Amino acid sequence: MSANHFIHQSAFHTKTLNLSPNSTKLLLSKFAHPLSTTQITPKQCSLRAVLSQNNPSTTITSQPKIDNFKHCFTKSEDGYLYCEGLKVQDIVDTVEKRPFYLYSKPQITRNFESYREALEGLTSIIGYAVKANNNLKILEHLRKLGCGAVLVSGNELKLALSAGFDPTRCIFNGNGKLLEDLVLAAQTGVFVNVDSEFDLDNIVAAARIAGKIVKVLLRINPDVDPQVHPYVATGNKNSKFGIRNEKLQWFLDAVKAHPNELKLVGAHCHLGSTITKVDIFRDAAVLMVNYIDQIRDQGFEIDYLNIGGGLGIDYYHSGAILPTPRDLIDTVRKLVLSRDLNLIIEPGRSLIANTCCLLNRVTGVKTNGTKNFIVIDGSMAELIRPSLYGAYQHIEMVSPAPADAEILTFDVVGPVCESADFLGKDRELPTPERGAGLVVHDAGAYCMSMASTYNLKMRPPEYWIEEDGVVAKIRHGETFEDHMRYFTGL
Ligand SMILES: Cc1ncc(COP(=O)(O)O)c(C=O)c1O
């Protein structure tokens, strides 16, 4: 893109853009939602870069049914996609690099609030699963809202500490935690889940090195089928995670044998991800509370029940009613209160997935044999869920198609040199023009955090729309120069 600017005018907005590839401060646009029910006052909106502290040298049906639920991305009757009242096409035209991730900060807040409200009346920790999305700005925002953090590596633990999370509201999970990471966990005082016999040995060793007693929860595998894709099922008996329930006594004896290293404070389970039936959580909670009774019977004073994460979201945008955080919490509330327990939950996807889209541009359209393809600049490198799990993520155009655009069935594919490189299959869409904006929805969780640089497609920048309509950069896009730095001085 040229170093400057253009002036674009339409019936709905006036925008002046002054932009260079290296600019960190991108300014201005004025526009208002044309179909807004309130008076149409052009809203001053600016796109600016927030300089990261870490300047780079992160079967299902409808959205959570939340009282006064409001989704941030809406297709208006004018055929344009809006996010928090801003026309997404204008943002696509303005940013310095595509594809890019675009989040709604107010939607993150709304999602968190729905959990917080659901948990009223219980003593609880909402531990955000950092693996879902590790953007530092998002972590800081969630921490300010009151979240704890759930971590699965030493680096996630370091990141959570950098984002200011209170270690006593953090939980360190994992089936292969490394000794050095466990030492950091012991030093900082986070809860640690015990996953296996060797994991317990390592936690004991870490406690000795740190000179601290580690507060541990036993990750018990309740053997409940979460009825999800096998890649995201974690709580069945053949899973690599957690301890088999029949080995519980061995672990209790091992904890008893290490009073100077371990303090057992609770029990944990995580069934899987994209779960759409709350009965599954209740079945697991009933089993877990029974284990807690057995553990207490042996004299352990344990207070915490951690039921993990896993609530699904409306990837299909089909309008079906999915369980809300309130449905989830209500299904375990009585059990938790009956044992006077503190409840820990570990949501990732349901906090962050629907707050974000991946914004792409159409490179071209082609037909081979009986297949039509829309080729976009985004790919499996930026967003791998469809290729990895065959996951469905809703796709639509950002702006109305020309009146004569033929509606066809397309595979939406990227430029990566793999036939597995697709973002969507068999999607009915108007034949787009080159350069048209195309959005992949619900890209807040397990998308940027799973992005790679395959084919040397560098990880994309991230932006969010703030409460006042400002579009701010929350992560720089990676560059070729970043890649070359790994080889300097060798
Ligand atoms: C232990 C643990 N807790 C929490 C989560 C978050 O799950 P979700 O993003 O489905 O809420 C995961 C993800 O699989 C996990 O492994």
The ligand as a MOL file (V3000), in Angstrom:
LIG
                    3D

  0  0  0     0  0            999 V3000
M  V30 BEGIN CTAB
M  V30 COUNTS 16 16 0 0 0
M  V30 BEGIN ATOM
M  V30 1 C -7.2870 -27.9160 31.8300 0
M  V30 2 C -8.0490 -26.9960 30.9380 0
M  V30 3 N -8.7990 -26.0420 31.4940 0
M  V30 4 C -9.5020 -25.1800 30.7330 0
M  V30 5 C -9.5010 -25.2700 29.3570 0
M  V30 6 C -10.3020 -24.2910 28.5610 0
M  V30 7 O -11.3260 -24.9170 27.8570 0
M  V30 8 P -12.3380 -24.0600 26.9980 0
M  V30 9 O -11.5630 -23.1370 26.1670 0
M  V30 10 O -13.0840 -25.0590 26.2010 0
M  V30 11 O -13.2340 -23.3420 27.9670 0
M  V30 12 C -8.7460 -26.2660 28.7420 0
M  V30 13 C -8.7700 -26.4180 27.2790 0
M  V30 14 O -8.8580 -27.4590 26.7220 0
M  V30 15 C -7.9910 -27.1540 29.5590 0
M  V30 16 O -7.2400 -28.1230 29.0090 0
M  V30 END ATOM
M  V30 BEGIN BOND
M  V30 1 1 1 2
M  V30 2 1 2 3
M  V30 3 2 2 15
M  V30 4 2 3 4
M  V30 5 1 4 5
M  V30 6 1 5 6
M  V30 7 2 5 12
M  V30 8 1 6 7
M  V30 9 1 7 8
M  V30 10 2 8 9
M  V30 11 1 8 10
M  V30 12 1 8 11
M  V30 13 1 12 13
M  V30 14 1 12 15
M  V30 15 2 13 14
M  V30 16 1 15 16
M  V30 END BOND
M  V30 END CTAB
M  END
